[in-house]
Amino acid sequence: MCIRDRHEARDRYEEGLAGTLARPSAIIEKEGYLTHEGKTLPARDRLTEVIAFAKRIEAASVGMAFCMGLKREARAIASVLRDHGIVVESVQCKCGAIDKCDLGLPKEVKLGDCDAFEAACNPLLQAELLNQAKTTFNLVVGLCIGHDMLFTHYSKAPVSTLIVKDRQTGHNPLASVYSAYHHGKG
């Protein structure tokens, strides 16, 4: 896609996926704020916006590709979405049970016993299973860096991130941005 000017860019929002998602996104953005005593304040958290967006676009189902380290959170997210009448299809990262060594990696890459089976994350199969489920859009819930990119690339449905994997900060990567530790480090 080559866009030469802002008019051509604007025109692209009349067609295809851009036309389907841009207007509801703008409405959800507006609804995400309230005005109180002349100040604009946030009114919604991200999960509430996912629910509002799914309803606004009349999503038949929402897919969720999640890290098994966040299975409790994924279960809670799916429960909340279902409580709002949204059909959820979910698939965890270790689906397919491919040993890390079968990906051409040395056994020293394994987190546990180097000689024991250790499943690798499988974002390609996660994407394919949600493609087969024909989800309207998919959510990334804590996939590792790289795995999230592969999942997004191979997903036929549009993808949004609900939770970013950040083991050290409790999945809050902005904590690192705000931390003095990283300032001045090169």
N, C-alpha and C positions, 0 to 999 in steps of 0.2 A: 504494500500500500504506500503510495507516494502522494503526499498532500502538499500542494504548492502554496496555499494561502489559507487564511482563517475562514474565508467564505466556503472554500472547498471542504475544509474540516467540518464546518457547520452542516453542510449538505450531507456529509457522511452519516450524521446522526439520524437521518431519515430512513436509513436502510439497514436491513439485517440485524445482527446482534447489537450493534450500537443503538439502533432505533428501539430495540426491545428493552435495553437496560439503562440507557442514559436518562430518560425522563423519570422513571421510577426512582433512580438513584438521587436525582435532584430533589424530588419530593421527600424522600426519606431523610436527606440532609436537612432540609428545612424543618421537618417535624422533629428532628433531633435537638432542637433548641426551643427555649421559651424566653419570653421577655418579662422581666420583673423589675419594676421601678427604674425603667429605662436601660437596664442591663440585659445583655444576651447571655443566657446561661445554658449549659448542657442539660438535656432532659432525658436522654436515653443512653443506656450502656450498649455495647456491641451486640450482645446476644438478643436484646430487644429489637435492635435494628435488623438483625437477620430475620427475626420473626415477621416484622413489619414488611420487609422487602419480599420475603417468600409469599406472603399474603397478597401484596400489591401486584406481583407479577403472576399470581395464581399458579405457583410452582406445584407441579404434580408430585414431586418428591425432591428431597434434598439429600445429597450424598455427604458422607463424612469419612474422610481418610484420617485415621488417628494413630498416634504412637501408642503402643501397648503400655508404655510407662504412664500414660494419661488415660488408661481405660476407665478408671472411676469417674474422671471428669467427663470423658466421652459419653459414658452411660448417663450422667446427670444432664448433659447437654441434650442428648437424644430424648430423654424424658421430658424436659421442658418443651422442646419443639413438638413432641407428640401431644403434650397437654394443650397445645395451641392448634391442634388439628393438622399438623404437618407430618407427612409421611417421611420417615428417615430410613435411609439405606446406609449402613456403616461397614467399614472394613478396616481391620487393624494392620499395622505395618509389617508384621512377620508372616502374613498370609503366604501360603505356598511352600513354606518350610524349605527354603534353599539354604544349604550350608554356606557360610562365608567363603570357605575354600573353593566351593564350586563356582564362585564368581572370579576365580583366579587370584584370590588374595592369599598371602602366606598365613599359616595358622597362628602366627604371633599377633595378628590383628584381632583375634578373638578376645573378648573381655574375660572369659572364664578359662577353664581347662582347655589348653590349646589342642588337645587330642579329642575332645568331646564335640559332638554336634552343636553348632550354634547358628540359629537361623539369622539370615541377613534380612534387613528391611527390603521390601519388595514393592516400591512405588509403582512400577509398571503394572503389576498384577492388581494393585489397589485401583488404579485408573481403569484397567480393563473390566474389572468386576462392576465398578460404578457405571462404566460405559454400557455394559450389558443390562444393567438395571434401568438405563435411560433416565438418569436423574436430571432434573431441570438445571440445578447448579450444585457445586460441591464445595465443601468446607475443608480446609486443612486445619487439623487439630494437633499441633505439636510435632509435626514431622521434622526430622533432622534437616539441616542445611544440605542442599543437594538433592535429598530425597523429595523435599517439597517442590524443587524445580522440575524434577523428573515427573512427579505426579501431575503438576500443572501442565507440563508440556504434552503429556499423553492423555489427559482428560479431554473428552469431547465436549463436556459441559463446561461452562465458565466456572472459574475457581476463585474463592475468596478465602483469606486466612482469618480464622477466629483466634487461634492460639499459635504463637511463634515459640519454637523450642529454644529455651535458654535455661539450661540445667542449673547454672549458678545463681540466677536471679529469680527463681520461681516462675520462669516463663514471662518475665517482664524485661525485655531487652532495653527499654528506656532507662532502667535503673543504671545501666552502664554509661549511658549518655550523660546522666545527671551526676554521676560519681566523679569526684575529684581524682580518683585513681587514673582514669584514662586521659584526663586533660594534661596536655603537655607531653604525653607519651608518643613516641613516633615509631 
